Amino acid sequence: MHEHEHGHHHHDPGAVHSQPVVLDLGDGIGALIVHTGPELLGVEVEISPDGADEDRRHKEVLQRAMGPATVNVLVYDNLSEGKYTLWVDDVAWASNVRVEGGSVAELDWRGTGAGSAGVRPSAPGANGRRSRW
């Protein structure tokens, strides 16, 4: 696995997070939401800009309340517009994942096997600058 410093605390993967995630979106800045199956709950997934494989940061797959449903997701915020690679255990599971400024891209890994699902951009927040997910 790629070595990196842990300057943050890890979450209890079994806890359901009910607080909304507020995303700052704007010129050149977007976000990526990755929907996963329960098998990835608690797993750290790294992200790097395409062509800069060593420049990685990570997020943990968490359970979040979405209305009456509970979903397993990663939320990458404050991403510069561009293409990204997603890594699990130092293996690239998805590449050429496009993030557009001012919007949220979504990747669906549920039931399809990671790396085989496509990315679909979603509409920006109502004012184009912030989105609550």
N, C-alpha and C positions, 0 to 999 in steps of 0.2 A: 504494500500500500504506500502511496505517496506520503512522505513525511511532511508534517506541518505543525506549527505551534497551535496549542489550544488555549487561547486567551479568553474563552467563554465557557459557560457551564452547559452541560448536556441536559436535555429534557428527559423526563420519564416517558418512554415511547408508548406506554399504555395509557397515559393521560390524554383526555380529549381536550383540546384547546378551543375554547369558545369565543375568545376575544377576536375581533376582526383584525385583519392585517391591512394597514394603510400603506399604499404604495405611492411614492413620489414619481410622477411620470412627466416628461417634458421633452424639450428639444434635445435629441441625442441620447435620452435616458429612457429605458424601458424596463420591463420585468418579465420573468418566466415562471410559469406555474407548471409543475410536473405532477400529474395524477399517477399514483402507483397502486399496485395490489398490496394486500396485507403482508406479503412475504418480504417486502422492503421496509416495513415499519422499524424505525430506529436505526436504519442504515444511513451512513454519511455518504452523500453523493457530491463529488467534486465537479466544479465547472471551470473551464479555462477558455480564453479567447482562442479561436482557431489560429493555429500557427504559433501559439505561445503555450505549449502543453505544460510547461513547468510553472506557469503563473496561475495557480489554482486557488480557489477558495471553496468552502464546502457548506452544505446545509444538511440537516438531518430530516429524514422522512418522519413527519408527525401526523397524528390524527387530529383533524379539525372538524368542528361542528359546522355544517352547512345546511341551515334550516333544520329539518328533522333528521337529516342523514349525517352520518359520520364518514369522512373521506380521508384517505391517506395521501398527503401531498408534500411537495417541496415548494417553497416560495423563494425565488431568487429575486431580490429587489436591487434597484440602483445599478442596473447593467447598462454599460455604454452600448449604443447601437452597433450591431455587428453579428458575426456568426460565432457560435460557441460549440465546445465539445463537453459532454457529460461523462464522468468517470465513476465506476464502482470498482473498488479493490484494484485500482490502477489499470483497469481495462476500459477502453472507450466504448460506452454503450450507445452513444448517439453523437453524431458530428454534423456540422453544417446547420446547427439549430439557429435560426434567424430571429434576432430580437430587433424590433423597430422602436425608434424613439417615440415617446408619447403613447405607447400601447403595451398590452400584456400578451405575450405569446403563451400558448398552452401546448404541452406535450402529454400524450396519453400512453402510459405504459401498462394500463390495466388489461390483464388477460391476453395480451398480444405478444408477450416476450419483449423485454427491453430492447430498444434500438430499432424495432420494426414499425413503430407507430410514427405518424407524421406530425408536424407542427401546424397548428392553426392559430393565426393571430386573432385576438379578440379586440373589440372596440375599446378605445380609451375611455377613461372616466368622463362623467358628464361635463366637467369643465376642461377636460383634456390634460389636466395637470396631476390630479390625484384620483386614485381608484381604491375603493374599499372592496376587499375580496373576502 
